[in-house]
Amino acid sequence: MSFDTRSGTRGARQPSSGWAFRWFNKMMAKRIRRKGGGKFQGFNALVLTTVGAKSGLERTNPVGWFPGKDGSWLIVASAAGAAGNPAWYYNLAAHPDKVQIEFDGRKMAVVAEQLHGVERADAWQRIIAAAPRFGQYQVKTDRELPIIRLVPRSGQDAV
């Protein structure tokens, strides 16, 4: 599946990319690693490591996840309802096969794919039932919030 969600024309303020935001992300990633996973703002969290679309450098972000029907992990590129996608979305689009997640005290290589159509609609209903705030994020912007499925790379076991 293609990564094809363009920026919208309206939305909430994009989460900051300044030093405070980077510090917060670093502290959250440490907490997730230390606790072997955990909850963040009411939902499960994991550490997502991507390869920069332009830089080629590893980038790490804590993200909330939801269980997929097939043992996969679903993440939403919401950027809190901003008009633009988060930077990690473009990293996944550029390198969907160079992704790693950390949770429950272990690392796993995964492949990222964006959901579309009926599959996305079904996942969206399950996500907003579990975390209504994502429905509020969708109302703030005119772009369709991308849902990304992370599946273990060959030879990796799903949780």
N, CA, C and O atoms as a GROMACS GRO file, in nm:
protein
  636
    1MET      N    1   0.084  -0.118   0.000
    1MET     CA    2   0.000   0.000   0.000
    1MET      C    3   0.088   0.125   0.000
    1MET      O    4   0.199   0.125   0.054
    2SER      N    5   0.038   0.227  -0.060
    2SER     CA    6   0.117   0.349  -0.072
    2SER      C    7   0.095   0.444   0.046
    2SER      O    8  -0.010   0.443   0.110
    3PHE      N    9   0.195   0.525   0.070
    3PHE     CA   10   0.187   0.633   0.168
    3PHE      C   11   0.154   0.757   0.086
    3PHE      O   12   0.241   0.814   0.021
    4ASP      N   13   0.028   0.798   0.089
    4ASP     CA   14  -0.014   0.902  -0.004
    4ASP      C   15  -0.094   1.015   0.060
    4ASP      O   16  -0.163   1.089  -0.011
    5THR      N   17  -0.088   1.031   0.190
    5THR     CA   18  -0.165   1.136   0.256
    5THR      C   19  -0.088   1.268   0.250
    5THR      O   20   0.022   1.281   0.304
    6ARG      N   21  -0.149   1.364   0.184
    6ARG     CA   22  -0.089   1.496   0.173
    6ARG      C   23  -0.132   1.583   0.290
    6ARG      O   24  -0.228   1.553   0.359
    7SER      N   25  -0.058   1.690   0.310
    7SER     CA   26  -0.095   1.785   0.414
    7SER      C   27  -0.230   1.846   0.382
    7SER      O   28  -0.268   1.857   0.265
    8GLY      N   29  -0.301   1.884   0.486
    8GLY     CA   30  -0.430   1.951   0.468
    8GLY      C   31  -0.412   2.100   0.459
    8GLY      O   32  -0.300   2.151   0.455
    9THR      N   33  -0.524   2.170   0.455
    9THR     CA   34  -0.521   2.316   0.449
    9THR      C   35  -0.557   2.380   0.581
    9THR      O   36  -0.541   2.501   0.598
   10ARG      N   37  -0.606   2.300   0.676
   10ARG     CA   38  -0.637   2.352   0.810
   10ARG      C   39  -0.607   2.245   0.913
   10ARG      O   40  -0.604   2.126   0.884
   11GLY      N   41  -0.585   2.292   1.034
   11GLY     CA   42  -0.559   2.198   1.142
   11GLY      C   43  -0.509   2.268   1.266
   11GLY      O   44  -0.487   2.389   1.268
   12ALA      N   45  -0.490   2.189   1.369
   12ALA     CA   46  -0.435   2.240   1.495
   12ALA      C   47  -0.290   2.278   1.474
   12ALA      O   48  -0.231   2.249   1.370
   13ARG      N   49  -0.234   2.343   1.572
   13ARG     CA   50  -0.092   2.379   1.567
   13ARG      C   51  -0.009   2.251   1.566
   13ARG      O   52  -0.032   2.161   1.647
   14GLN      N   53   0.087   2.244   1.476
   14GLN     CA   54   0.176   2.128   1.467
   14GLN      C   55   0.255   2.116   1.597
   14GLN      O   56   0.308   2.216   1.646
   15PRO      N   57   0.263   1.995   1.655
   15PRO     CA   58   0.346   1.981   1.775
   15PRO      C   59   0.486   2.034   1.747
   15PRO      O   60   0.541   2.013   1.639
   16SER      N   61   0.542   2.100   1.843
   16SER     CA   62   0.670   2.168   1.830
   16SER      C   63   0.782   2.072   1.791
   16SER      O   64   0.773   1.951   1.814
   17SER      N   65   0.886   2.126   1.732
   17SER     CA   66   1.004   2.045   1.702
   17SER      C   67   1.126   2.104   1.773
   17SER      O   68   1.239   2.068   1.742
   18GLY      N   69   1.102   2.193   1.868
   18GLY     CA   70   1.211   2.258   1.941
   18GLY      C   71   1.275   2.167   2.045
   18GLY      O   72   1.241   2.049   2.055
   19TRP      N   73   1.367   2.222   2.120
   19TRP     CA   74   1.443   2.145   2.218
   19TRP      C   75   1.354   2.082   2.324
   19TRP      O   76   1.380   1.969   2.366
   20ALA      N   77   1.250   2.151   2.368
   20ALA     CA   78   1.162   2.096   2.472
   20ALA      C   79   1.087   1.973   2.420
   20ALA      O   80   1.071   1.875   2.492
   21PHE      N   81   1.041   1.980   2.297
   21PHE     CA   82   0.970   1.867   2.237
   21PHE      C   83   1.065   1.748   2.221
   21PHE      O   84   1.028   1.634   2.252
   22ARG      N   85   1.187   1.774   2.173
   22ARG     CA   86   1.286   1.667   2.158
   22ARG      C   87   1.320   1.605   2.293
   22ARG      O   88   1.332   1.483   2.305
   23TRP      N   89   1.337   1.690   2.396
   23TRP     CA   90   1.366   1.641   2.531
   23TRP      C   91   1.252   1.553   2.581
   23TRP      O   92   1.276   1.445   2.635
   24PHE      N   93   1.128   1.599   2.563
   24PHE     CA   94   1.012   1.522   2.607
   24PHE      C   95   1.007   1.386   2.537
   24PHE      O   96   0.987   1.284   2.602
   25ASN      N   97   1.027   1.385   2.406
   25ASN     CA   98   1.027   1.258   2.331
   25ASN      C   99   1.136   1.164   2.382
   25ASN      O  100   1.115   1.044   2.396
   26LYS      N  101   1.253   1.220   2.409
   26LYS     CA  102   1.365   1.140   2.458
   26LYS      C  103   1.330   1.079   2.595
   26LYS      O  104   1.357   0.961   2.620
   27MET      N  105   1.271   1.159   2.683
   27MET     CA  106   1.233   1.110   2.816
   27MET      C  107   1.123   1.003   2.806
   27MET      O  108   1.128   0.904   2.879
   28MET      N  109   1.026   1.023   2.719
   28MET     CA  110   0.919   0.924   2.701
   28MET      C  111   0.976   0.793   2.646
   28MET      O  112   0.938   0.685   2.692
   29ALA      N  113   1.066   0.802   2.549
   29ALA     CA  114   1.127   0.681   2.493
   29ALA      C  115   1.205   0.607   2.602
   29ALA      O  116   1.200   0.484   2.609
   30LYS      N  117   1.278   0.680   2.687
   30LYS     CA  118   1.352   0.618   2.797
   30LYS      C  119   1.256   0.547   2.892
   30LYS      O  120   1.282   0.435   2.936
   31ARG      N  121   1.147   0.614   2.923
   31ARG     CA  122   1.048   0.557   3.015
   31ARG      C  123   0.988   0.428   2.958
   31ARG      O  124   0.974   0.329   3.028
   32ILE      N  125   0.954   0.431   2.830
   32ILE     CA  126   0.897   0.312   2.765
   32ILE      C  127   0.998   0.198   2.767
   32ILE      O  128   0.963   0.084   2.796
   33ARG      N  129   1.123   0.230   2.736
   33ARG     CA  130   1.227   0.126   2.738
   33ARG      C  131   1.249   0.072   2.879
   33ARG      O  132   1.262  -0.049   2.898
   34ARG      N  133   1.255   0.161   2.976
   34ARG     CA  134   1.281   0.121   3.114
   34ARG      C  135   1.169   0.034   3.169
   34ARG      O  136   1.194  -0.066   3.237
   35LYS      N  137   1.047   0.072   3.139
   35LYS     CA  138   0.932  -0.004   3.191
   35LYS      C  139   0.894  -0.120   3.100
   35LYS      O  140   0.806  -0.199   3.133
   36GLY      N  141   0.961  -0.131   2.986
   36GLY     CA  142   0.930  -0.240   2.894
   36GLY      C  143   0.798  -0.216   2.822
   36GLY      O  144   0.731  -0.311   2.782
   37GLY      N  145   0.761  -0.093   2.805
   37GLY     CA  146   0.634  -0.058   2.741
   37GLY      C  147   0.558   0.032   2.834
   37GLY      O  148   0.617   0.106   2.912
   38GLY      N  149   0.430   0.025   2.827
   38GLY     CA  150   0.351   0.103   2.920
   38GLY      C  151   0.246   0.186   2.851
   38GLY      O  152   0.221   0.174   2.732
   39LYS      N  153   0.186   0.269   2.931
   39LYS     CA  154   0.077   0.354   2.884
   39LYS      C  155   0.126   0.498   2.876
   39LYS      O  156   0.211   0.541   2.954
   40PHE      N  157   0.071   0.571   2.781
   40PHE     CA  158   0.097   0.712   2.768
   40PHE      C  159  -0.035   0.777   2.731
   40PHE      O  160  -0.094   0.743   2.629
   41GLN      N  161  -0.082   0.870   2.812
   41GLN     CA  162  -0.208   0.940   2.792
   41GLN      C  163  -0.322   0.843   2.767
   41GLN      O  164  -0.411   0.869   2.685
   42GLY      N  165  -0.320   0.730   2.837
   42GLY     CA  166  -0.431   0.636   2.832
   42GLY      C  167  -0.423   0.526   2.729
   42GLY      O  168  -0.513   0.441   2.724
   43PHE      N  169  -0.321   0.522   2.646
   43PHE     CA  170  -0.310   0.411   2.552
   43PHE      C  171  -0.170   0.353   2.552
   43PHE      O  172  -0.076   0.414   2.603
   44ASN      N  173  -0.158   0.234   2.495
   44ASN     CA  174  -0.028   0.165   2.489
   44ASN      C  175   0.072   0.248   2.410
   44ASN      O  176   0.037   0.314   2.312
   45ALA      N  177   0.198   0.242   2.453
   45ALA     CA  178   0.302   0.318   2.385
   45ALA      C  179   0.417   0.226   2.346
   45ALA      O  180   0.445   0.127   2.414
   46LEU      N  181   0.483   0.260   2.237
   46LEU     CA  182   0.602   0.191   2.192
   46LEU      C  183   0.700   0.294   2.141
   46LEU      O  184   0.665   0.410   2.119
   47VAL      N  185   0.823   0.252   2.121
   47VAL     CA  186   0.926   0.338   2.064
   47VAL      C  187   0.940   0.300   1.917
   47VAL      O  188   0.970   0.185   1.884
   48LEU      N  189   0.919   0.396   1.830
   48LEU     CA  190   0.927   0.377   1.685
   48LEU      C  191   1.059   0.435   1.636
   48LEU      O  192   1.088   0.552   1.659
   49THR      N  193   1.138   0.353   1.569
   49THR     CA  194   1.264   0.400   1.511
   49THR      C  195   1.254   0.389   1.360
   49THR      O  196   1.228   0.281   1.305
   50THR      N  197   1.274   0.502   1.294
   50THR     CA  198   1.267   0.509   1.148
   50THR      C  199   1.401   0.560   1.095
   50THR      O  200   1.489   0.599   1.172
   51VAL      N  201   1.414   0.558   0.964
   51VAL     CA  202   1.532   0.615   0.898
   51VAL      C  203   1.485   0.742   0.830
   51VAL      O  204   1.388   0.741   0.754
   52GLY      N  205   1.554   0.852   0.857
   52GLY     CA  206   1.515   0.982   0.803
   52GLY      C  207   1.503   0.982   0.652
   52GLY      O  208   1.592   0.933   0.582
   53ALA      N  209   1.394   1.037   0.601
   53ALA     CA  210   1.370   1.041   0.457
   53ALA      C  211   1.478   1.120   0.383
   53ALA      O  212   1.517   1.082   0.273
   54LYS      N  213   1.525   1.228   0.443
   54LYS     CA  214   1.627   1.311   0.380
   54LYS      C  215   1.766   1.285   0.436
   54LYS      O  216   1.864   1.278   0.362
   55SER      N  217   1.774   1.271   0.567
   55SER     CA  218   1.906   1.260   0.632
   55SER      C  219   1.965   1.120   0.627
   55SER      O  220   2.087   1.104   0.624
   56GLY      N  221   1.878   1.017   0.625
   56GLY     CA  222   1.926   0.880   0.632
   56GLY      C  223   1.966   0.838   0.772
   56GLY      O  224   2.016   0.728   0.792
   57LEU      N  225   1.945   0.926   0.870
   57LEU     CA  226   1.980   0.898   1.009
   57LEU      C  227   1.862   0.835   1.082
   57LEU      O  228   1.747   0.858   1.046
   58GLU      N  229   1.892   0.756   1.184
   58GLU     CA  230   1.785   0.697   1.264
   58GLU      C  231   1.714   0.806   1.344
   58GLU      O  232   1.778   0.896   1.399
   59ARG      N  233   1.582   0.795   1.350
   59ARG     CA  234   1.497   0.888   1.425
   59ARG      C  235   1.407   0.806   1.515
   59ARG      O  236   1.349   0.706   1.473
   60THR      N  237   1.395   0.848   1.640
   60THR     CA  238   1.317   0.774   1.737
   60THR      C  239   1.205   0.860   1.792
   60THR      O  240   1.226   0.976   1.826
   61ASN      N  241   1.085   0.802   1.800
   61ASN     CA  242   0.968   0.871   1.854
   61ASN      C  243   0.884   0.776   1.936
   61ASN      O  244   0.861   0.662   1.895
   62PRO      N  245   0.836   0.821   2.051
   62PRO     CA  246   0.737   0.741   2.123
   62PRO      C  247   0.601   0.762   2.056
   62PRO      O  248   0.565   0.876   2.024
   63VAL      N  249   0.528   0.657   2.035
   63VAL     CA  250   0.395   0.668   1.973
   63VAL      C  251   0.297   0.574   2.042
   63VAL      O  252   0.336   0.470   2.097
   64GLY      N  253   0.172   0.612   2.039
   64GLY     CA  254   0.068   0.524   2.090
   64GLY      C  255   0.035   0.420   1.985
   64GLY      O  256   0.046   0.446   1.865
   65TRP      N  257  -0.004   0.300   2.030
   65TRP     CA  258  -0.039   0.194   1.935
   65TRP      C  259  -0.166   0.124   1.979
   65TRP      O  260  -0.206   0.127   2.095
   66PHE      N  261  -0.227   0.061   1.881
   66PHE     CA  262  -0.351  -0.014   1.900
   66PHE      C  263  -0.332  -0.150   1.836
   66PHE      O  264  -0.264  -0.161   1.734
   67PRO      N  265  -0.391  -0.253   1.893
   67PRO     CA  266  -0.373  -0.387   1.835
   67PRO      C  267  -0.447  -0.401   1.702
   67PRO      O  268  -0.563  -0.361   1.689
   68GLY      N  269  -0.379  -0.456   1.603
   68GLY     CA  270  -0.442  -0.490   1.476
   68GLY      C  271  -0.507  -0.627   1.488
   68GLY      O  272  -0.474  -0.704   1.578
   69LYS      N  273  -0.599  -0.656   1.400
   69LYS     CA  274  -0.670  -0.785   1.405
   69LYS      C  275  -0.576  -0.905   1.386
   69LYS      O  276  -0.604  -1.014   1.435
   70ASP      N  277  -0.468  -0.882   1.315
   70ASP     CA  278  -0.378  -0.990   1.276
   70ASP      C  279  -0.251  -0.999   1.362
   70ASP      O  280  -0.152  -1.058   1.319
   71GLY      N  281  -0.253  -0.941   1.482
   71GLY     CA  282  -0.135  -0.941   1.566
   71GLY      C  283  -0.037  -0.830   1.533
   71GLY      O  284   0.074  -0.826   1.586
   72SER      N  285  -0.078  -0.740   1.446
   72SER     CA  286   0.006  -0.626   1.410
   72SER      C  287  -0.018  -0.511   1.507
   72SER      O  288  -0.099  -0.522   1.599
   73TRP      N  289   0.054  -0.402   1.487
   73TRP     CA  290   0.039  -0.281   1.568
   73TRP      C  291  -0.009  -0.171   1.475
   73TRP      O  292   0.044  -0.154   1.365
   74LEU      N  293  -0.107  -0.096   1.518
   74LEU     CA  294  -0.159   0.016   1.440
   74LEU      C  295  -0.118   0.146   1.509
   74LEU      O  296  -0.134   0.162   1.630
   75ILE      N  297  -0.064   0.239   1.429
   75ILE     CA  298  -0.030   0.371   1.480
   75ILE      C  299  -0.098   0.474   1.390
   75ILE      O  300  -0.122   0.448   1.272
   76VAL      N  301  -0.128   0.590   1.446
   76VAL     CA  302  -0.198   0.696   1.373
   76VAL      C  303  -0.105   0.816   1.359
   76VAL      O  304  -0.051   0.865   1.458
   77ALA      N  305  -0.087   0.863   1.238
   77ALA     CA  306  -0.004   0.981   1.212
   77ALA      C  307  -0.091   1.105   1.229
   77ALA      O  308  -0.121   1.176   1.133
   78SER      N  309  -0.130   1.130   1.353
   78SER     CA  310  -0.228   1.237   1.380
   78SER      C  311  -0.166   1.375   1.392
   78SER      O  312  -0.226   1.473   1.351
   79ALA      N  313  -0.046   1.384   1.448
   79ALA     CA  314   0.016   1.514   1.479
   79ALA      C  315  -0.084   1.602   1.554
   79ALA      O  316  -0.089   1.724   1.535
   80ALA      N  317  -0.164   1.538   1.640
   80ALA     CA  318  -0.263   1.607   1.724
   80ALA      C  319  -0.363   1.689   1.641
   80ALA      O  320  -0.416   1.789   1.688
   81GLY      N  321  -0.389   1.646   1.518
   81GLY     CA  322  -0.486   1.715   1.434
   81GLY      C  323  -0.430   1.830   1.354
   81GLY      O  324  -0.505   1.913   1.303
   82ALA      N  325  -0.297   1.837   1.342
   82ALA     CA  326  -0.233   1.943   1.263
   82ALA      C  327  -0.261   1.923   1.115
   82ALA      O  328  -0.299   1.814   1.071
   83ALA      N  329  -0.244   2.029   1.038
   83ALA     CA  330  -0.266   2.022   0.893
   83ALA      C  331  -0.163   1.931   0.825
   83ALA      O  332  -0.193   1.869   0.723
   84GLY      N  333  -0.043   1.923   0.882
   84GLY     CA  334   0.062   1.842   0.823
   84GLY      C  335   0.082   1.710   0.895
   84GLY      O  336   0.050   1.696   1.013
   85ASN      N  337   0.135   1.614   0.824
   85ASN     CA  338   0.169   1.484   0.883
   85ASN      C  339   0.294   1.499   0.970
   85ASN      O  340   0.375   1.589   0.947
   86PRO      N  341   0.309   1.412   1.071
   86PRO     CA  342   0.433   1.418   1.149
   86PRO      C  343   0.551   1.373   1.063
   86PRO      O  344   0.534   1.300   0.966
   87ALA      N  345   0.670   1.418   1.099
   87ALA     CA  346   0.791   1.386   1.021
   87ALA      C  347   0.810   1.236   1.008
   87ALA      O  348   0.855   1.189   0.904
   88TRP      N  349   0.777   1.160   1.112
   88TRP     CA  350   0.800   1.015   1.104
   88TRP      C  351   0.715   0.949   0.996
   88TRP      O  352   0.751   0.842   0.947
   89TYR      N  353   0.602   1.011   0.960
   89TYR     CA  354   0.520   0.956   0.851
   89TYR      C  355   0.601   0.954   0.721
   89TYR      O  356   0.598   0.855   0.647
   90TYR      N  357   0.672   1.062   0.692
   90TYR     CA  358   0.751   1.070   0.569
   90TYR      C  359   0.871   0.976   0.575
   90TYR      O  360   0.915   0.923   0.473
   91ASN      N  361   0.924   0.955   0.695
   91ASN     CA  362   1.032   0.858   0.710
   91ASN      C  363   0.983   0.717   0.678
   91ASN      O  364   1.051   0.640   0.610
   92LEU      N  365   0.862   0.683   0.728
   92LEU     CA  366   0.804   0.552   0.697
   92LEU      C  367   0.778   0.538   0.547
   92LEU      O  368   0.801   0.432   0.488
   93ALA      N  369   0.729   0.645   0.486
   93ALA     CA  370   0.700   0.642   0.342
   93ALA      C  371   0.827   0.618   0.261
   93ALA      O  372   0.825   0.544   0.162
   94ALA      N  373   0.936   0.680   0.303
   94ALA     CA  374   1.062   0.666   0.229
   94ALA      C  375   1.129   0.532   0.253
   94ALA      O  376   1.194   0.477   0.163
   95HIS      N  377   1.114   0.478   0.374
   95HIS     CA  378   1.184   0.354   0.411
   95HIS      C  379   1.092   0.262   0.492
   95HIS      O  380   1.119   0.238   0.610
   96PRO      N  381   0.984   0.210   0.432
   96PRO     CA  382   0.890   0.129   0.510
   96PRO      C  383   0.947  -0.004   0.559
   96PRO      O  384   0.891  -0.067   0.649
   97ASP      N  385   1.056  -0.046   0.501
   97ASP     CA  386   1.117  -0.173   0.540
   97ASP      C  387   1.236  -0.156   0.633
   97ASP      O  388   1.306  -0.252   0.664
   98LYS      N  389   1.261  -0.033   0.678
   98LYS     CA  390   1.372  -0.005   0.771
   98LYS      C  391   1.316   0.056   0.899
   98LYS      O  392   1.354   0.166   0.939
   99VAL      N  393   1.227  -0.018   0.961
   99VAL     CA  394   1.157   0.031   1.079
   99VAL      C  395   1.178  -0.069   1.192
   99VAL      O  396   1.185  -0.190   1.172
  100GLN      N  397   1.187  -0.014   1.312
  100GLN     CA  398   1.203  -0.098   1.430
  100GLN      C  399   1.112  -0.044   1.540
  100GLN      O  400   1.092   0.077   1.551
  101ILE      N  401   1.056  -0.135   1.620
  101ILE     CA  402   0.977  -0.093   1.735
  101ILE      C  403   1.036  -0.156   1.861
  101ILE      O  404   1.100  -0.261   1.856
  102GLU      N  405   1.014  -0.088   1.973
  102GLU     CA  406   1.057  -0.139   2.103
  102GLU      C  407   0.938  -0.134   2.196
  102GLU      O  408   0.869  -0.033   2.206
  103PHE      N  409   0.913  -0.245   2.264
  103PHE     CA  410   0.804  -0.257   2.359
  103PHE      C  411   0.829  -0.384   2.440
  103PHE      O  412   0.903  -0.472   2.396
  104ASP      N  413   0.771  -0.392   2.555
  104ASP     CA  414   0.785  -0.511   2.640
  104ASP      C  415   0.930  -0.555   2.656
  104ASP      O  416   0.958  -0.675   2.666
  105GLY      N  417   1.022  -0.459   2.658
  105GLY     CA  418   1.163  -0.491   2.680
  105GLY      C  419   1.235  -0.555   2.564
  105GLY      O  420   1.344  -0.609   2.582
  106ARG      N  421   1.178  -0.550   2.446
  106ARG     CA  422   1.248  -0.609   2.330
  106ARG      C  423   1.234  -0.522   2.206
  106ARG      O  424   1.146  -0.436   2.198
  107LYS      N  425   1.322  -0.546   2.110
  107LYS     CA  426   1.321  -0.475   1.983
  107LYS      C  427   1.274  -0.570   1.875
  107LYS      O  428   1.300  -0.690   1.881
  108MET      N  429   1.204  -0.515   1.778
  108MET     CA  430   1.156  -0.597   1.668
  108MET      C  431   1.160  -0.518   1.537
  108MET      O  432   1.116  -0.403   1.531
  109ALA      N  433   1.213  -0.580   1.434
  109ALA     CA  434   1.212  -0.521   1.301
  109ALA      C  435   1.073  -0.541   1.241
  109ALA      O  436   1.019  -0.652   1.244
  110VAL      N  437   1.016  -0.435   1.185
  110VAL     CA  438   0.883  -0.441   1.127
  110VAL      C  439   0.883  -0.374   0.990
  110VAL      O  440   0.976  -0.303   0.953
  111VAL      N  441   0.774  -0.398   0.917
  111VAL     CA  442   0.750  -0.330   0.790
  111VAL      C  443   0.624  -0.247   0.807
  111VAL      O  444   0.526  -0.293   0.866
  112ALA      N  445   0.626  -0.125   0.756
  112ALA     CA  446   0.513  -0.033   0.770
  112ALA      C  447   0.432  -0.029   0.642
  112ALA      O  448   0.487  -0.028   0.531
  113GLU      N  449   0.300  -0.027   0.658
  113GLU     CA  450   0.210  -0.012   0.542
  113GLU      C  451   0.091   0.073   0.584
  113GLU      O  452   0.036   0.056   0.692
  114GLN      N  453   0.053   0.165   0.496
  114GLN     CA  454  -0.062   0.252   0.525
  114GLN      C  455  -0.190   0.180   0.487
  114GLN      O  456  -0.199   0.118   0.381
  115LEU      N  457  -0.290   0.190   0.574
  115LEU     CA  458  -0.419   0.130   0.546
  115LEU      C  459  -0.504   0.224   0.462
  115LEU      O  460  -0.495   0.346   0.476
  116HIS      N  461  -0.586   0.166   0.375
  116HIS     CA  462  -0.677   0.243   0.290
  116HIS      C  463  -0.813   0.174   0.285
  116HIS      O  464  -0.826   0.057   0.322
  117GLY      N  465  -0.913   0.246   0.238
  117GLY     CA  466  -1.044   0.189   0.211
  117GLY      C  467  -1.112   0.128   0.332
  117GLY      O  468  -1.107   0.182   0.443
  118VAL      N  469  -1.178   0.014   0.309
  118VAL     CA  470  -1.256  -0.055   0.413
  118VAL      C  471  -1.166  -0.096   0.529
  118VAL      O  472  -1.206  -0.088   0.645
  119GLU      N  473  -1.045  -0.140   0.497
  119GLU     CA  474  -0.952  -0.182   0.602
  119GLU      C  475  -0.920  -0.065   0.696
  119GLU      O  476  -0.914  -0.083   0.818
  120ARG      N  477  -0.898   0.053   0.639
  120ARG     CA  478  -0.872   0.171   0.721
  120ARG      C  479  -0.996   0.209   0.802
  120ARG      O  480  -0.986   0.239   0.921
  121ALA      N  481  -1.111   0.208   0.737
  121ALA     CA  482  -1.236   0.246   0.805
  121ALA      C  483  -1.263   0.156   0.925
  121ALA      O  484  -1.304   0.204   1.031
  122ASP      N  485  -1.242   0.028   0.910
  122ASP     CA  486  -1.262  -0.067   1.020
  122ASP      C  487  -1.164  -0.038   1.134
  122ASP      O  488  -1.203  -0.034   1.251
  123ALA      N  489  -1.037  -0.018   1.100
  123ALA     CA  490  -0.936   0.011   1.202
  123ALA      C  491  -0.967   0.144   1.270
  123ALA      O  492  -0.951   0.156   1.392
  124TRP      N  493  -1.012   0.243   1.194
  124TRP     CA  494  -1.044   0.374   1.251
  124TRP      C  495  -1.154   0.363   1.356
  124TRP      O  496  -1.146   0.426   1.461
  125GLN      N  497  -1.256   0.286   1.328
  125GLN     CA  498  -1.366   0.270   1.424
  125GLN      C  499  -1.316   0.208   1.554
  125GLN      O  500  -1.357   0.249   1.662
  126ARG      N  501  -1.229   0.109   1.544
  126ARG     CA  502  -1.174   0.046   1.664
  126ARG      C  503  -1.084   0.143   1.741
  126ARG      O  504  -1.083   0.143   1.865
  127ILE      N  505  -1.008   0.224   1.670
  127ILE     CA  506  -0.917   0.320   1.734
  127ILE      C  507  -0.995   0.428   1.808
  127ILE      O  508  -0.964   0.457   1.924
  128ILE      N  509  -1.095   0.487   1.743
  128ILE     CA  510  -1.167   0.595   1.812
  128ILE      C  511  -1.256   0.542   1.924
  128ILE      O  512  -1.290   0.616   2.016
  129ALA      N  513  -1.293   0.415   1.918
  129ALA     CA  514  -1.366   0.355   2.031
  129ALA      C  515  -1.272   0.341   2.151
  129ALA      O  516  -1.314   0.361   2.265
  130ALA      N  517  -1.147   0.306   2.125
  130ALA     CA  518  -1.048   0.288   2.232
  130ALA      C  519  -0.991   0.421   2.281
  130ALA      O  520  -0.960   0.435   2.399
  131ALA      N  521  -0.978   0.518   2.192
  131ALA     CA  522  -0.917   0.648   2.226
  131ALA      C  523  -0.992   0.759   2.152
  131ALA      O  524  -0.950   0.801   2.044
  132PRO      N  525  -1.103   0.807   2.210
  132PRO     CA  526  -1.186   0.908   2.143
  132PRO      C  527  -1.110   1.035   2.103
  132PRO      O  528  -1.155   1.108   2.014
  133ARG      N  529  -0.998   1.064   2.168
  133ARG     CA  530  -0.924   1.186   2.133
  133ARG      C  531  -0.883   1.187   1.986
  133ARG      O  532  -0.870   1.294   1.927
  134PHE      N  533  -0.862   1.069   1.926
  134PHE     CA  534  -0.825   1.066   1.784
  134PHE      C  535  -0.939   1.116   1.696
  134PHE      O  536  -0.915   1.176   1.592
  135GLY      N  537  -1.062   1.090   1.737
  135GLY     CA  538  -1.177   1.145   1.666
  135GLY      C  539  -1.177   1.297   1.672
  135GLY      O  540  -1.213   1.364   1.575
  136GLN      N  541  -1.136   1.353   1.786
  136GLN     CA  542  -1.126   1.498   1.801
  136GLN      C  543  -1.014   1.553   1.713
  136GLN      O  544  -1.028   1.661   1.656
  137TYR      N  545  -0.904   1.480   1.702
  137TYR     CA  546  -0.795   1.524   1.614
  137TYR      C  547  -0.843   1.530   1.470
  137TYR      O  548  -0.809   1.623   1.397
  138GLN      N  549  -0.923   1.431   1.428
  138GLN     CA  550  -0.970   1.426   1.290
  138GLN      C  551  -1.058   1.547   1.258
  138GLN      O  552  -1.053   1.599   1.147
  139VAL      N  553  -1.138   1.590   1.355
  139VAL     CA  554  -1.226   1.706   1.335
  139VAL      C  555  -1.146   1.834   1.314
  139VAL      O  556  -1.191   1.924   1.244
  140LYS      N  557  -1.028   1.843   1.373
  140LYS     CA  558  -0.946   1.964   1.365
  140LYS      C  559  -0.885   1.986   1.228
  140LYS      O  560  -0.850   2.099   1.193
  141THR      N  561  -0.870   1.881   1.149
  141THR     CA  562  -0.798   1.892   1.023
  141THR      C  563  -0.882   1.841   0.906
  141THR      O  564  -0.977   1.764   0.925
  142ASP      N  565  -0.846   1.884   0.786
  142ASP     CA  566  -0.917   1.835   0.668
  142ASP      C  567  -0.840   1.723   0.597
  142ASP      O  568  -0.885   1.676   0.492
  143ARG      N  569  -0.728   1.681   0.651
  143ARG     CA  570  -0.660   1.564   0.593
  143ARG      C  571  -0.711   1.439   0.665
  143ARG      O  572  -0.747   1.445   0.783
  144GLU      N  573  -0.715   1.329   0.595
  144GLU     CA  574  -0.752   1.203   0.659
  144GLU      C  575  -0.631   1.152   0.736
  144GLU      O  576  -0.524   1.132   0.678
  145LEU      N  577  -0.648   1.133   0.866
  145LEU     CA  578  -0.535   1.089   0.947
  145LEU      C  579  -0.489   0.949   0.903
  145LEU      O  580  -0.568   0.855   0.905
  146PRO      N  581  -0.364   0.936   0.864
  146PRO     CA  582  -0.313   0.807   0.818
  146PRO      C  583  -0.305   0.705   0.931
  146PRO      O  584  -0.262   0.737   1.042
  147ILE      N  585  -0.346   0.584   0.902
  147ILE     CA  586  -0.330   0.472   0.994
  147ILE      C  587  -0.225   0.380   0.932
  147ILE      O  588  -0.237   0.338   0.817
  148ILE      N  589  -0.125   0.350   1.011
  148ILE     CA  590  -0.014   0.268   0.965
  148ILE      C  591  -0.016   0.136   1.040
  148ILE      O  592  -0.027   0.133   1.162
  149ARG      N  593  -0.006   0.027   0.964
  149ARG     CA  594   0.005  -0.106   1.024
  149ARG      C  595   0.152  -0.145   1.024
  149ARG      O  596   0.221  -0.134   0.922
  150LEU      N  597   0.199  -0.190   1.138
  150LEU     CA  598   0.336  -0.239   1.152
  150LEU      C  599   0.330  -0.390   1.168
  150LEU      O  600   0.270  -0.441   1.262
  151VAL      N  601   0.392  -0.461   1.075
  151VAL     CA  602   0.392  -0.607   1.079
  151VAL      C  603   0.536  -0.656   1.093
  151VAL      O  604   0.627  -0.597   1.036
  152PRO      N  605   0.556  -0.764   1.168
  152PRO     CA  606   0.692  -0.816   1.185
  152PRO      C  607   0.755  -0.849   1.050
  152PRO      O  608   0.690  -0.904   0.961
  153ARG      N  609   0.882  -0.816   1.038
  153ARG     CA  610   0.956  -0.858   0.918
  153ARG      C  611   0.970  -1.008   0.921
  153ARG      O  612   0.965  -1.068   1.029
  154SER      N  613   0.988  -1.071   0.808
  154SER     CA  614   1.004  -1.216   0.801
  154SER      C  615   1.102  -1.264   0.907
  154SER      O  616   1.208  -1.205   0.927
  155GLY      N  617   1.064  -1.371   0.973
  155GLY     CA  618   1.150  -1.430   1.075
  155GLY      C  619   1.130  -1.369   1.213
  155GLY      O  620   1.193  -1.415   1.309
  156GLN      N  621   1.046  -1.269   1.226
  156GLN     CA  622   1.018  -1.205   1.356
  156GLN      C  623   0.883  -1.256   1.405
  156GLN      O  624   0.793  -1.279   1.325
  157ASP      N  625   0.869  -1.272   1.534
  157ASP     CA  626   0.742  -1.316   1.592
  157ASP      C  627   0.661  -1.195   1.636
  157ASP      O  628   0.715  -1.098   1.689
  158ALA      N  629   0.530  -1.201   1.614
  158ALA     CA  630   0.439  -1.096   1.662
  158ALA      C  631   0.405  -1.126   1.807
  158ALA      O  632   0.416  -1.239   1.854
  159VAL      N  633   0.363  -1.022   1.877
  159VAL     CA  634   0.321  -1.039   2.017
  159VAL      C  635   0.183  -1.095   2.021
  159VAL      O  636   0.128  -1.117   2.130
   0.00000   0.00000   0.00000
